[in-house]
Amino acid sequence: MRKKEGQSSIEFIIIFGAALSFFVVFFGIIQSNIEKNNLQKENTLLQNVALNIKDEINLASASSDGYFREFKIPDNILGKDYEVTINNNYVYASTNKGGFSYKVLEAEGQIKKGSNNITKQNGKVYLN
């Protein structure tokens, strides 16, 4: 009788260990998928920021002198910090995991997070 009790304890430990291993792998796969989806969402939002800035500059360039518009860009993307700059007629939006750049028409000034002003005076586009 004593032998059977010891055997069932070992069987329980083996079954419990297998079930625990299954759940660890299962939750690891779920976490990996969630992280991948969040990265895709972050990249899409970052790309949209860069495209919105590009569109604002192109719209101002196509407008007549006296054009003025205020537009906003987010302070963060999904709670994460990012950088946005305009350099050599390219708008750059990036995080520590990558970024996007788009060629833009000539504009003087720099973009900033939050509220931005864009104007066109004497045929030139000015930011902030």
Summary of the structure (lengths in Angstrom):
residues: 128
radius of gyration: 27.0
end to end distance: 85.8
largest distance: 99.2
contacts: 335
relative contact order: 0.15
helix: 48%
strand: 30%
